[in-house]
Structure formats: structure tokens, C-alpha cells
Amino acid sequence: MSKIPAYERDPYLAELSVVIDRVDRDEHGDYALLDDTVLYPEGGGQPADTGWLGAARVVGVRQVEGEVRHYVDRAVACGEVASRLDWERRYDHMQQHTGQHLLTALADRRFGWRTTSFHLSTERCDIELEPRDETRAAPDEARLQELEEEVARQIRAALPITAGRVSANEYAALDVRSRGLPAGHTGDVRLVRISDASECLDCNTCGGTHVRSTAEIEAIKLLGIEPMRGGWRLYWVAGGRVRSRLAASEKRNAGLRGLLGAADEDLVEATAAKLEQLAWLSQRVKRTEQQLADLIADQLRVGDARVVEAHFDDVDGAFLQSVGRRFLSSPHAKLALLTASGGSGEVFMLAVGSDADCDLRSLGGEIAELFEGRGGGAHGIYQGKAATLLRRDAALQAMREATSASDGSEHAN
């Protein structure tokens, strides 16, 4: 494809009859080479277009060694085929990319903030800014508001946006905003201009796709800024994304209004009050659970039975640990089997008193096997996850046998 491709000749062209000249495969998958294309290849911060070659889905487009490779999700054959791009996705990219040109130009002109990179993601865009000199003010809230207002003014002005190629000599004589041409570049240079009859607002080297007028950007909303590497990263959205983001925000606010019983202007305050209340309740629940765990552990230590047990529903391993630690808080020779079923599945714990003559690791492994699970432990506690607790009675019997063996050993001595 030696001629200027269709996506550059007319970025509004969404369908084109093309010829597949060759099909091949590389590390990214199967691809087709066409005699012309409406699909933009990834580059300059703008993602590649997606679309179709006949029935095949074009999932990516890359420029590799002078070739524009169209990666497809199924086999295609050489010959004539109808190509079509995902127009909604393309137009969104055109709005975002043109918005970046306008935002970059005005940030530089008004505040001396130079754009060093541009990222266009599926949800929002960002540009990385750095001051042209140390005297330039940082982008605080007031300056960002001023920048956003100036962007809106230029959108309302409906400034024409044009793209064209100039010779290397013409390029050298022009005032062009550029981060430099690619290494080894020869031939014409493509320029994108935002200008009217009286003034050129921006002239930039760019190979991407853009709308015809700043009015088509619709709007740009700045979302926030963060410091980075001596500069700043500015987040924003343009065009249809502004409306989509507002619609999502309104839907979310409507849900919050219903949940909190508060007006929009009171949502933050009402949420903060709910979170404070939840934090207090959480601490109260933790204290109550600890008190309950202490009571259960104390009850397990009462009486003559050497093996004791307890099962709990809707608790987690942390509660078992609280019971187990309290159970071991004073010397005794008891063994306790604690099991629980809750949101984290079925768990078990074996707690062995310090005066009990018992091989914790061996007995714990036996119980884990009965429960078709696995676990481990030390210092009197063996805990783990169980696939089933149906053999709980067998586990208790194994513990009783372990204590009986221990008693027999002591009697023999």
C-alpha cells in the first residue's frame, strides 16, 4: 500500500471495497495486507481501529515494516472483499484525539505547560504535562478551571480542523508544534491545523484521525491531576464520553439518594455519617465477638472431659482463633475440636492444652485427612480448611484415642 490510505484521505469513510493482496501470520496472529484501508493502525497515542473484512472480525491493526497488517479472528482469502470499520469506536477516538490537540495547545499557550505524551484508553484520556520553565505556575484548581473554560470557548467557536501534507522544506519554514519527526523520516510531513481565517490556534505533526471542527468535540471535562516526574498527569474526557460519564453519575446518584435518603448536595455528608456509624458498629461487633469467644473457651475448659468440641455457623477462621487462643490461655490437659461453616467455607481447629501429652502435628494431620482438607500449626493450635465436616464424629474419636494412649503411656511409667 504505497498511496495515502483511505483513513487519512477521508477519516469519515466507514466502508470500502478492498483487495486482500496477501495473508500471513506473525506473533500477534493471522493478518491480511490490503490494497487500501479505512482502518487506522495503532500509533501516536491513538488505538487501532477494529472492524470487519467480510465476515472476519478485524481485532487489531499495526504498521510493521511499512506494512499495515490487519489481524483477523478467522481465515480470509485473497481477493476483493467489503471492509467496514466500527464507526462508533472510531468517532469516539476522533473526538478524544482532536480534544487532545485543543487541550494541549491551550495548556501550552496560556500556562506554558508542554504535553510530553498522550494516552487514550477505553474510559478516559490523559496527557502528561511539564512546565516549559521553572517560573510557570503549577496547575491548581483555579488554573484548571480557567483552562477548561478556554477550551469550551474554542469549542463554541467551531474552528475548522484540517489535515494535509507539506514538503520537508515547507515544514522547516513553519511554526509547528512537534516532539520531532521519527528517526530516519524522509518525504512529506502530515500536519493537522486548528485555525480560522484570522489565526492558527495549533499546527501539529500528527498521523491520526480527527473531526472537522472543534464543535464536533462537543465538550471536554477535566477529571483530575496528579504529580509525576517533575510534571503532572491530567485526566479528561471529551465528546460522547462526557455525556456517558454524566449519565453514569446521575444513575449512581439516584441509587445513592434512594439508599441514603439524601439530596445530591448531601450525599457526601450522608455517606460519611453512614461510614462512621458502620465503623462504630464494626468495633462493637468485634468486642462482642471477642467476649463471646472468651465465654465459649472458658466453658470448654469446665468439667472432667478431656476432649471437648464446638461447631459454629456463619463465622470464619478468625473467630475460631479467638476461641482457641483463650482456650490455651492457662495450663490444662484438654483437647478441643472447633469447626465452623461460613462464607469462607468449612474450617477446623485443633487446640491442645499445654499439659496434654499429645503429638499435635500427627493428630492434626489425621484430622485433616478425615476432613479431606489440609492444615498446619504449632504452639498448641492446628488449623486448616476442610472439604467436608461429615466425619466430625470420627475426628472426635481419634482425639479420644490419642488422649487414652497418652494416659496409658503415663500409667505404664
Secondary structure as GFF3:
##gff-version 3
##sequence-region A 1 413
A	DSSP	alpha_helix	6	9	.	.	.	ID=ss1
A	DSSP	beta_strand	15	26	.	.	.	ID=ss2
A	DSSP	beta_strand	29	34	.	.	.	ID=ss3
A	DSSP	beta_strand	51	53	.	.	.	ID=ss4
A	DSSP	beta_strand	56	64	.	.	.	ID=ss5
A	DSSP	beta_strand	67	72	.	.	.	ID=ss6
A	DSSP	beta_strand	79	85	.	.	.	ID=ss7
A	DSSP	alpha_helix	87	111	.	.	.	ID=ss8
A	DSSP	beta_strand	113	120	.	.	.	ID=ss9
A	DSSP	beta_strand	125	131	.	.	.	ID=ss10
A	DSSP	alpha_helix	141	156	.	.	.	ID=ss11
A	DSSP	beta_strand	161	166	.	.	.	ID=ss12
A	DSSP	alpha_helix	168	173	.	.	.	ID=ss13
A	DSSP	beta_strand	189	195	.	.	.	ID=ss14
A	DSSP	beta_strand	200	205	.	.	.	ID=ss15
A	DSSP	three_ten_helix	214	217	.	.	.	ID=ss16
A	DSSP	beta_strand	220	228	.	.	.	ID=ss17
A	DSSP	beta_strand	231	238	.	.	.	ID=ss18
A	DSSP	alpha_helix	240	260	.	.	.	ID=ss19
A	DSSP	three_ten_helix	264	266	.	.	.	ID=ss20
A	DSSP	alpha_helix	267	301	.	.	.	ID=ss21
A	DSSP	beta_strand	307	313	.	.	.	ID=ss22
A	DSSP	alpha_helix	317	327	.	.	.	ID=ss23
A	DSSP	beta_strand	335	342	.	.	.	ID=ss24
A	DSSP	beta_strand	345	352	.	.	.	ID=ss25
A	DSSP	alpha_helix	360	370	.	.	.	ID=ss26
A	DSSP	beta_strand	374	378	.	.	.	ID=ss27
A	DSSP	beta_strand	381	386	.	.	.	ID=ss28
A	DSSP	alpha_helix	392	412	.	.	.	ID=ss29
###
